[in-house]
Amino acid sequence: MSRQTGAGRLRERVRFQSRAVVDDGYGNTRGAWVTRFTVAAGLRPLRGGEQVMASRLQGVQPYVLTVRQSSQTRLVASDWRVVDARDASRVFAITAPPTDPDALGLWLDILVTQGEPG
């Protein structure tokens, strides 16, 4: 792996959130977002772009989110979302499941997108 990952590159604090499963009595089972855990993370931006959403162009910015591998971070699924712990207006949709970039079991890379509804 050409890029060095270390604790010094984990400069962000992020919250991983999933939807609470709540039955509303009408057969719907979607609830509010619930924070599962908060961890240190590194965000590496990729090339941004635009998507058409609701007949309008919407700017999207993909990132690679790097976190330490743990029993909590291994539970992350693509239907979760990530929220910046320091700025709650920064919300990221998880667009690909976590992968182990170096197969050593130390880190997880998660492809996330800012500006896309989660």
N, C-alpha and C positions, 0 to 999 in steps of 0.2 A: 504494500500500500504506500503510495507516494506521499500522502498527506498525513502528518503526525497529529494524532488526537491525544489530548491530555486534559487534566482537570482545569488547567488555565484557560482552555478554549470554551469551557462551559460557563459563559458569562450571563446567560439569561436564566430567569426563573419562570417555569411554565406550569400550568395546571392542566391535567388531563381530565376531561369530563366525558361522561356518558349520559344517555337519557335514562331517567328513572322509568321503570315499567309500572305504570299506574293505570288501572282500569277505571274509565270514567262512567261505567254503567251503560254505555251505548255501543260497546264492542271495540272501542278505541283503546289502545294500550300504550300511548306515548305520553310521557310526562316531561317535566322540566329537566334542564341540564343539571347534573349533580357532579361536584368535584370528587374525583376518586383519590387523587394524590397530587402533590406538588414536588417537582424535582428541578435540579439544575440542568440546563441544556445549552447546546450550541446551535446557532442558526446560520446556515450558509446559503445565501441567495443564489438562485439559478436564473436563467434568462426569463424575463417576464413576458407577458403577452396580453391579449385582449380576447374576451369571449362575448358572444351575443347572449344576453340574458334579458328576458322580458322585452324583446325587440330593441334593446339598447346595447351599445358596447360597454363592457365592464372590464376594467383593468384587473388582472390577476397576477400575483407574484408567487411563484413556487419557491420553496425552501427545502433544504435537507436539514432536518432536526436531528441532532445527535444527543443521545442520553446514555447514561451508564446502564448496562444490563442488570436487571434485578427481578425479583419475583413479581413486583408490581408492573414494571415496564414491559415484561413479557406478556402481560394480559391485554395490552393495548390492541384494539381492533379498528378496522377502517370506518366503523360507524361512530367512533368517538370524535371529539374535537379537542383542540389545544387552545388555551387562552393564556396570553402573557400575564404573569402574576403582577407585574409592575404597571401595566397599562391594559385594563380590561377591554378597551376598544379594539385591541389587536387579537382577532380570532382567526384561527387557522383550521381549515378542514383537512382531515387526514385522507390523502388520496391513494396511498399504497400502504400495505401492511409493513410492520417493522422487519428489517433485515439485519443480519449480522455481517458487517462489511468485511471483517478480516477472519471470520470463523474461529476466533479465539474466545468468544463468550464474554468480552469486556464491554462492547458498545453496541447500541442499536441505532441504525439510521432509519428515519421515518420521513417519507415524502409528504410535505404539507403544502397547502396553498392558502395564501391570504387574499381576501377579496372575493371568495367564492362562498356561497351559502352552504352551511354545514348541516 
